Amino acid sequence: EDEEGLLRTQDRNALMNQRVKRQRLLSAVHRARIRRGMIRHLYIVLDLSRATLVTDMRPSRLTVLSNLTQMFIREFFDQNPLSQLGLILARNGIAERITELSGSPETHIAALKQALEAGGDVSLENALTAALPPLASSPLYGTRECLVLLAALTSCDPGDIFKAIARCVRAKVR
């Protein structure tokens, strides 16, 4: 206040500094909102090795795995409508990307129902290697995730599985 009781205006430099500071804070808040992970990019890796043919679950592990995956896909898109999902099948020592990242649950479910043939061994390294390129190229404002559903107790990998895991960690894949 000045001598007359009126509020004093600050000098022009102080006003500019306050404006810059306010804009910096607002942009930080805006960036924080974008990076919350509202958009998810998820690959589901399904083990279709001969271990899924075991009948300890009725009628078989393969049927239970298929039914639960279909339910998960539907619930995933109900809870995350902006997200994208893809499917990778691991069997006979290879990993096959049967659907690319997309937002259509019915496409994934139809592709899963057509590709349910089990056999051979699972390769976790090949599955992670198949999931990495599309996830690594996905935008940073979304999360990058790989969900692995295994029925087998072991993985038959051509190389070092720990190197494949390290590549996923470097690409910020959860």
Salt bridges, closest charged atoms under 4 A:
ASP56 OD2 - ARG61 NH2 2.90
GLU96 OE1 - ARG91 NH2 3.43
GLU100 OE2 - ARG97 NH1 3.40
ASP121 OD1 - ARG50 NH2 2.63
GLU145 OE2 - ARG40 NE 2.74
